[in-house]
Amino acid sequence: METIDATNEDLRNAEPETTEVNSTELEGFKHRVDEIFTKVDELEQRVSEVEEFYLNSSEKQPNNAKGSSIVKEKDKEKYIPRIKKQQQEAARKEAAAAKRMQELMRQFGTILRQITQHKWAWPFMQPVDVEGLGLHDYYEVIERPMDFTTIKNQMEAKDGAGYKNVREICADVRLIFTNAMEYNHENTDVHVMAKTLLAKFDEKWLQLLPKVTEEEKRREEEEAETQLNIQLAQESAHAKMARDLSNELYEVDMHLEELREMLLQSCRKITTEEKRKLGVGLTRLSPEHLSKALEIVAQNNTSFEATVEEVELDIDAQSESTLWKLKFFVKDALEIQGKSSTIAGKTNDISSECAAAATNSKRKRDATDAMAKNAKKQSRKIPS
């Protein structure tokens, strides 16, 4: 964007120098400049979106498949068809995985029915009647009560609050029995019944466990693959956006170059005195600014070698366009150098003042020390 900024500055600086420019042409020129400024603003927004994406990627932040809100929706649609396709594929896989998990839950339900139909399951079917049984310390011992009715209700929940997978149900079934075994002593009937049913449940659970493990592994692999595919689709979309931006920025540069040439052609010719001052100004440039000035000359003169150690520059041989560009550049460069020199001068002045103050302070200390020594010598000569 630096090239665009420099070009716009040239256009603004050159405008006051125009003479006898037709008002209609001037209005047309300003209209084209306004259009380019609008285009540049739009491109800057899109560049910011691309930069934000790659910054987030480098910091390994969570992906945002919806993209940034900076870019207009109609612009996004040009770049995200592949992302949408990956999102649709991810949704399809998620639905298939949910269906497979439902089948596992159905099989788990069969195990649950077998356990609840056992003759010793009745104490665990309903929540413990703490008040009715006078179990005043129950909640001090048991942190999370559980029973088969609560499990059944949660399995049938439709509001999204139900179990998400089989392992969650398995954990609650085991909790029923471990709570009973923890609260009741080993020699009690409830403890023995809970221990017996837990053993039967674990035996049946181990038969279903390989299917559960296989499904969990499959889902993990699918989620990783989906995330990678969406990331690749995002990178591809933003890479295409970056290429398009590069092409559009190049076109903007070309339009600005055309406008600048049009304006320079309308400018008056550089006078002999201005050429002389330009030559003097070139000799006052810093090495860095002088190198840039020679690059300006080389832009319109392919035979000119700006990188050799010694360069002979014929001011009179340069085109009006090159001379105006040099004039603008030299003027700005000398202003920058002047500001830098002023700051450096003030710094040197402060340093000089500090050094002078230190010297004066040392002189005063030396004089004081000399007077003190002299006073001691005189005091020794006085008779006692």
N, C-alpha and C positions, 0 to 999 in steps of 0.2 A: 504493500500500500504506500510505501515511501515515494515511489515514482509518481503515483497519482497526486500526492500532496505537493510535490515539487512542481509538477506541471500546473496545478491549479494556482499556485503562487505566481508562476510566470504569467499566467493569463491575467491575474488581477493587477500585477505590476505593469504589464504592457498596455492595458486598456487606456490609461491617461495619456499615453504617447500617441495614440491614433489621431490622425487628422483627416478631415474631409471624408469621414466614413458615412455612407448612406444610412439614415436612421432605420430604414427597413432591414438592411443587412445587419445592423447592430442588434436590433430586436431578435432577428433570427439567430444570431450568434448567441445571445443571452439565453434564448429558449433552449438551444442545444446544450449549453453548459448546465442549465437547470436539469435537463433530462439526464445528463451524465451524473450529476450529483445524486439524483434520486436512485439511479442504477447502482452507484457506489454504496449508498446507504443499505440497499437491499443485499448487495454482495457481502458487505461487512457483517450483516446479521447471519447470513449463511456460513460465512467463515467462522464466526463465533460458535455456531452450532457444531461444526466439524471439530474445532479445537476443543470444545467441551467434551465431545465424545472420546477423542483420543486421550485427553487428560484423565478422564474417568477410567479409561481402559488401562492406562499406565499405572494408576493408583489402585487398580484391581477393585474398584467399587462395584456394587451390584449393578447388573445391566438393567437398562430401562428400555424395554422393547418398544414402548410407545414413542420414543424419541423426544427431543426437546421441543418446548412450546414456542421457541424463537422463530422457527421456520413455519411459513404458512402451510395449512393443510394441503392445498393444491400442489405445493412444491414437494411436500413429503410423499405424496402418492406417486411421484415420478421415481422415487428411489426405494420404496419399501415393499414392492410386490413379493420379493423373495422372503422378506421378514414375515409378511402375512401368511405366506405358504407354510413357513416353518411353525408359526403359531397354530395354524389349523392342524398341522400334523401332530403337534404336541397335544392339542386338545383331543384329537382322535386316540392317541396312545393313552392319555389319562383316562378317557372313558373306558377303553378296553381293560386297563389295569383295575379300575373300579369294579368292573363287571367280574373280573377274575377274583377279586377280593371278596365280593359278595358270595361267590360260590364257595370260597373257603369258610366264610362265616356260616353258610348253610350247613356245611359239613361239621363245623364246630357246634352248631345248634343240635345236631344229632347226638354228639357226645354229651352236651349239656342235659338233654332230655334223659339220657341213660342214667346220669348221676342223680338228677332230681327225682327220678322214679324209684330210686333205691329206698328200701324200708327205713334206713337211718337218716334220710335227708330232711325229714320234717322239721328238726330244730333250726334249720338254716334257710327255710323258705321265706320267712318274713323278718323284718328288722327286729332286733332284740328289744323286748319290752322291759326297758330298764326300770321304770317306775313300778310296774306291776310285779316284777320279780325282786324289787328292792335292791337292785345292783347299784348302790350309790357311788361306788368308785369305778364304775365301768368306763366312763369317758376319761378318767385319769390314766387308765391302763391302755385302753384302745383308742388310738389316734384317729382312725378312719373306719368306722363300722361299714359292713357290707353284707348283703344277703341276695338270694337268687331272684326275688321279686324286683329289687332295684336293678339288677343286671338285665332282666327281661325288659323292663321299661326303657332302659337306655338303649338296648338293642333295637327296639321298635320306634325310637324317637325319629321324627321326620323334620325337625327344625335345625338339623345340622349339629345338634349337641350330643348326638349318639357316638358310638364307637367308630373309630376310623379304620381300625384293623383288628385282626384276630388276637394279636398279642395283648392288646388292651383288655379284651374280655378274659383272656387266660389269666392275666394278672389279678383281676377282680375275683375270679373264682378261687384262686389260691388264697386270696386275702380273707375270704369267708372262713376257710378252714384254719388258717394260721391265727386269725383273731380268736377263734374258739379255743384253740390249743394254748394260746398265750394266757387267756383269762382264766381258763378252767384247769385245775390240777390234773396230773397225768392219770390218777386213779379214778377220775370221774367219768361217767358215761359219755358226756358231751365231748370230752377230750378224745376218748377212744373212737367215738363215731366220726369225729372230724379227721382224725389221723387215718382211719380206714378209708374214708371217701377221698381224701387227698391222694392216697396211694393209687386208688383206682383211676382217679382223674389223670394223674401224671402218666400212668401207663397208656391211656388212650390218647393223651396229648402227644406223646412221643411218636405215635403212629402218624399223626397229622403234621408234625413239626417239619419233616423234610420238604413237604409241599409249601409250607409257609416260608421257609428259608429260601427256597428256589424263587418264589414269587417276589420276595423282598429284594433279592439280588437282581432279578430281572428289572424290577421297577427302578432300582438305583442306577443300573446301566442305561436304561431308557432316559431317565432324567438327565444324566450326565451328557448323553448324546444329544438330547434336545437342547440343552443349554449351550453346548458347543456349536450346534448348527445355527442357533439364533445369533450367537456371537459372531460367527463367520458371515452370516447374512448381513448383520449390522456393519461389519467392517467392509464388506463388499459394497454396500449401499453408500457408505460414507466415502469410500475410495472413489466411487463414480462421481459423487457429489464434488469431491475435491478436484477431480479432472475437469468437470464441467465448469467449476469456479475458475480454474486456471485459464481455460479457454475464454471465458467471458471477461476476465480481467485483462487478458491480452487484447480483446476487442476494444475494451474501454481505453486502454493505452493508445491504441491506434486512432480512435476517435479524438482523443485529447491531442495527439500529435497533429492530426489534420487541422483541428481548431487552432492550435498554436501557430502552425504554418500560415493559416489564413490571416490570423491577427498580425503576425510579423510582416507579412506581405503588405498589410495596410499601414504599417508604421513608416514614419519618415526614415530617411537614410541617416546612418551614423555620421556625425560631422568629423572633420579632421582633428579638432580639439578633443572630441570624445574618444577618438581612437588613441590619441596620445595619452589621455588620462587612463584609458583601459590598459595600455601597455605598462604604464607606471604601476597601476593597481596589481597587475599580474606579478610584477617583481616583488611586491610586498606580501604575497600570499605565503602561507605556511606550506611546507612540502606536501602535506596531505591535501590541502585545498588546491595547490597547483596541479597535483596529479589529476584531481577531478576536473579541473578546468581544461587540461589537455585532452581528457576523455570527451568533453563536449566538442572540442575541435575535431576529434577523430570521428565523431558520429556522422558528420556531413562531409568528411574528407577521408575516403578509404585508404588513400596513399600515405596519410599522415601517421607516423609511428609515435604514439604517445608514451611508450614504455622504454625507449632508449635512454641512455644516460644523458646525452646532450641533445637538446631539441632547438631547432631554429623555427621560430614562429613569425610569419609575415602577416601582420595585422591587415595590411591593405589587400592581401590575397584572399581573405576570408569573406564568405557570403554575408549578406545583411542578417540572415537568420542566425548564423553562428555568432556574429558580433553582438546581437541583442541578447542571445542566451548568455554569452560571456559577461556582458554588462550586468545583467541581473545577478548572475552567480558571484562575480567579484564583489559587487556591492554588499550582498548578504554575507559573504565570507569575511570581508574586512570588518563588518559590524560585529560579527561573532568574535573575531580576533581582538578587536578593540575592547570588548567587554571583558574578555579573558585577561588582557593586559592590565586593565583597571583593577580587577580583583587581585591580580598578582602584585601590583604596585602597592595597593593598600596593605597587603600582607607583609610586604618588605618594609613598609613604613612602620608598621606596628613592631616588627622584629627589631628594627633599628632603634626605635624608642625604648624598647625593653632593654636592649644591650647598653644604650647610653645611661639609662637609669641604674643598671647594675654597676656600670663603671663609676658613676658618681657616688653610689653607695659605698663602693670599695674605697674610693678616695677619702670619704668622710671617716670611715673606720680607721684607715691608715693615719689620718691626721689626729684623730682622737687617741690612738695608741701612742703616737709620738709625743703628744702633750703629756700623757700620763707618765711616760718614761722620764721626760724632762723634769717633771714635778718630783719624782722619786729621787733623782740625782741631787736636786737642790735641797731636799729635805735631809739628805745624808750630810751635806756640808755645814748645816747649822750646828754650832757647838752645844753640847749637852749641859 
